[in-house]
Amino acid sequence: MDPSAVVTPPYVAGPFVLAPFRALMMAARRIGDPASARAFARPYSGVPERLDQWEDRGQLSRDEGPALYLHEYTAGGITVRGLVGVLDVSRRATTRAERAIYPHEGIHPTQADELADRMAQMELNPAPILLVHHGRPETRELLRQVRSGSPLREFTDRAGQQHRVWAVRDPDLQAVLAEQLAGTRALIADGHHRYSAYLRLARRAPGSVGGGLAMLVDQDDTPLFLGAIHRLLVGSRVEDVRAAAEHVGLRFEHLSPGAAVDALAPGTLVVTDGSSWATLQVPVTPDRLAIEVLHEDVVPALPRGPQRIGYHHSAEDVLAHAGASSGTAVLVPAPAVDSVLRIVADDRLLPQKATSFQPKPSVGVLIRQLHDG
């Protein structure tokens, strides 16, 4: 297999299960500090001993027993809450009706292998993957009651994120949550390769690892912000995009910079090399996004390039890289979560890096040791 090939991650079958675990937690002063990344640095086989040393120095603590954790964090004015536990990945779905976890983009097998190797050597999941779903009102009420109690941890980290964490230890409460979440259908918001690494670890040692760390966010309660990831078509010119648009029958119109940016919309892309500006009208429906039209229709029709495609999370960043000799920027609109859900339910994936779910929690708030529950 071509090591650069992108493949669809396997689908996990329901029931959806988040199991309790005994969390490792970095000291508040270490969370959000870039220097803390050295705890998970090479050699990965030395990470367990390194964390033992951090624990001896008071830089890391271990919870008293297994729990599910309700983690609330605030960053950039956005508050997100999610239930954190060990995602059961032991069952593979053979039909659409069985699916509990929905990836929305493909993965590189070699990268998933490398992550699985790294986790096995470190003997831990450093951070949860992010899952989003439309939660049940009764589950929101149950978690509201959890929040009425005193948090296990409450602090502001070095990056400015505010955190509150509650431990759900009551077996009866865990059982009610398990029953309410069993029918969950969750979209992977962040962590496709880590999800695939969880699956590989489970296949390598069935029953010994039990899954991987995940945070389940109710998009109807504290939604993650879904932003666009813009494209830089390296080696392609604005006129190449115009020619491709004409070839596939799309409307391409040169405009002033301000008028072009103002026109950005679900069915309108903005194309520029920094000096020439234009809009590209694309046919979109609730089941097909502009980013799909760009990758499936426009890019294959380009008469020149692209030599590669660059991905940028902000318009300012992609525009700073655009130029007549460096490449053409394409500003794309942010997709809607429900549109992404409809696409994955229809057994399709989006192009690579089509979504940017934000904000993500700082690493170190909740860590899972593979062989400690």
N, C-alpha and C positions, 0 to 999 in steps of 0.2 A: 504493500500500500504506500502511496505517495505520502511522506511524512507531513507534507503541508496541506493534505486534503482535510476538508471539513466534513464531519459526519454528524448525524442526529444522535444525541444522547439517548440511552434507553429510557423507557417510561416506567416509573414505579407504580405498582398497583395498590389500590386501597385495601383495607381502610387506612386513612391517614393517621399516623401515630407519631407523637412527640413524647419521648420517654424522659423521665427524670435523670439527672446526672449530678455528680458532685463537682461543682465549679471551682476552678482556679481563678483567682482575681488579682490582677496587678494592683499595687498601691496606687491611690488616686494621683499622686505626684508623678508616677511613671506613665500614666495613660495620656496619650496625645503628645508625648515627647518623642521626637524622631529618634533620639538616642536609644530608646527602648527596643527598636527593631533588632538590635544586636542580640536580644534574647533568643531570636528565632533565626539567627544567621548561621552560615556554614562554620564548622561541619555540623550538619543536622543531627548526626548521631550524638553530639555533645549537648544538645538542647536539654534533655531531661536532667543531666547533672547541673547545667547552668541554672535551670529553674529551681532546683533544690538549693543552690547557693543563694539565689534571690529570696527564696522563702526564709532561709536562715537569717538573712539581713533585714527582714521585714519589708521587702520590696514586692512580695507576693504572698497571698494568703490562700488557704484551702477551706472551702465551706465545711460545716460540721457534718453534713450528710447530703444525700441526693435530694434534688428538688427540681421542679420546673421553675423558671424565672420569668417574671414580667419585667422587661427592660424598657424604660422610657428615656429617650434622649432628645435634647433640643439643640439644633444647630442652625444658624442663619435665620432664626425666627420660625423654623419649622419644628414641630414636636411630633415624634414618631414613637409609637409603643408597639411592642411585639412580644409574643410568648416564645421563650427560648428553651429548647430541649434537644434530644437526640432524635433525628429523623430516621425512622425505620425505612431502609431501602432494600429489605430482604426479598421482596416479592416483585417480579417483573410482570407488567401488564401485557396481555396478549390480545386484548381488544380495546377499542376506544372507551367503552363503558367502564373498564377497570381502572383507567388512569387516575392517579391522585396528584401527580406532579407534572407540570407542563413546562418544559424548556421552550424558549422562543427563539433561540439561535443555535447554530451548530458549534461543535467543539473540534479542536485539533487533538487527535488521539495521543500524540507524543506528549503534548502539554499535560493532558490528564494523567498519563503514566508518570510523568515527572512529579506532579503534585502528590500522587498516591505514594510514590517512593519517599518523598519528603515528609509527608505526614507519618508514614510508618517509622522512619528514622527518628523523627521528633517525638513520636508516641503521643501526638496530640492534634486536635483541631484548634488552631490559634484563634479563629473567629467564626461566627456562624454565617452561613449563606443566608440571603434574604429572600423570603417567599411572601407573596401578596395574595390575598383572597378577599372575597366579599363575605364577611363574617355574619354570624347569626346574632340577632338582638339579645337573646338570652345569654350568649357567651360574653357579649360586651357588658351586660349587667353583672355577670359573675366576676369579670375582671375589674369592674368598677368597685365592687366590694373588696377585692384584693387590695386595690389602691387606697381604700379607706384606712387600711392598717399602716403601721410604721414600716418604712422601707428598710431593707437589709443594708443598703448603701445609698448615700445621697451626696453628690459632690460635683464640682466643675473641674474638668480635666485641663491639661496643659494647652490643648488646642482650643479651649473655650467652650467645648460641648458640656452641657449640663446633663447629669445622669441621675436617675432614680431606679433602684432595682428592688423588687420584692421577691421573696422566695415562697413558692407554693409547695408546702410540705405535707399538708393534710391528705392522707390517702383517699378519703371520701371525695374531697374537692378535686383531686387529680382524676378520680374515676368519672366524675361528672364531666369534667373538661374532655376527657378521652372520648366519652360517648358523644358529646356535642361536636367534636372535631372529626369524628370518624369519617364522615362523608365529605370532608373538605376537598376541594379541587384548587390547588395552589399553583400560581405562576412563579417561576424563578425570576426574581427581579435582579439579583446579583449573585454570581458564583456558579455559572454553568460548568466551568472546568473543575471546581472543587466538588460540585455535585457528582460529576462523572468520576472523580477520584474516589469519592465515598463508595460508589458502585464497584469500582475496581478493587478496593480494599476488601469489601464484603465478599467478592468472588474469590479473592486469593485465600481468605481464611474465613470460611462460612461460620457464622455464629460467634466468632471471637471478637469482632469489632462492633457489630450491632448498628452501624449507621454513621451519621455525621451530624455535626452541630448545625442547627438551623434556627432562624428567627421568623416567626409567622406574624405578619402585619395585616391587620384588618384595614383594607383600603377605604372602607366606609366610615372608619373611626378616626384614625390619624394617618391620612394618606401620604405615601411617599410622593415627592414631586417627580413627574416624568418629563424629562427634557430631551432635546434633540442632540444628536452627535453629527456635526457637519463634516462635509467631505472636501478633500483637496485632491483634484485629479492631476497628479504630477505628470507632466509631459503632454497634457492636452490643453488646447487653447479655447477661448470663448467661442471662436468661430467653428471649432470642432464640435462643440456642444450644439451650436446652431444647426450645423449640417446634420447631426444625428437627429435633432428634433424634427427637421424637415423630412428626413428619411422615414421616421416612424409616425409622422402626421401629427406632431404636437406644435402648439403655438409658442413661438419664441419672439420676444419683443425687447428691443433695446430701450432703456429708460435712464433717467438721471439716477444717481446713487440713492438719494432720499426716496424717490418714487419706487424704486426697486425694492428697497428694504421695507417700506410701508406695505408693499403688496404681498409680502411673505404670508402664506396662509396654507391650510391643509391641502389645497390643490395647486399651490404655486411655489416653485423653487426660485431662488435668486442665484444668478450665475455672474461671477466677476473675476477679473484678474487684477483688480485694484484700480484700473483705469477705464475699462469698458464694463458696463453694467447692463444686465438684462434679466427678464423673468422668463420662466419656463412653466407653461400651464400643463398640468398632468391630470389624467382622468383618475379620480379616486372614488372609492365607495366605502361604506362601513367595513367592508371585508378586504380592502386593498389600500395600502398606504402609499404615500408619495415616494418614500424611500424604496419601496419595491419597484415602482415604475422606473426610478432612476437606475437601479442596478440591473433590472431584468430587461428593460427596453432601451434606455438611452445609452448606457455605458457600452453594451455590445455593438451599438451602431456608430460609435465614434470612429471617424476616419483616421485619427491619430491618438495613440495611447489608450488609457493611461499606463505609464510605466509601473505605477503603483498607486494605491489610494491611501491618503492620509486621513486620520480621524481626529477631530478636534471638538472638545466639549463646549467651547464658546465661540460666538461669531467673531469676537475680537481676535481670538487666537488664529482661527483659520484665515481671516482677512490679512493678518500680519504675515502669513506665509505665502499668500497668493501673489502672482506676478507673471508677466508675459513670458519669462524664461523659467519660472519655478513651478507654475501650475495654476489651474483654475479652481477657485473656491465655489462650492455649491452649498448655499444655506438651505437647510431643510426644516420643515415644521416639526414640532414635537408631536408624537403620536398620542392617541388617547388609550388609556389602559383597557377599556372595554373593547376597543378595536383589536388590540394585541390579543386579548382573551378569545375573541371570535376567531382570529386567524389560527391560533394554536389548537383550538377546539376543532377546527376544520382540517387538522393534520398537516398544517404548513408551518414553516419556520420563517423568520425574518432574516434579512441579510445581516452579516456580522456587524456588531456595534450599531444597532438600529435604535437602541434605547439607552437612556441614562437616568436610572432611578437614584434620587438623592433625597436627603442626605444619608450617608452611610455612617454607622457608629464607629467611634474610635476603637482600635484593636486593644484588647487587654482587659475589657470590662468583664467578659465571661469567656473562659477558656475551658476546653474539655480535654482531659487526659484519657487516652484511648482505653487504658486498662484499669480505670478507677471509677467505673460506674457511669 
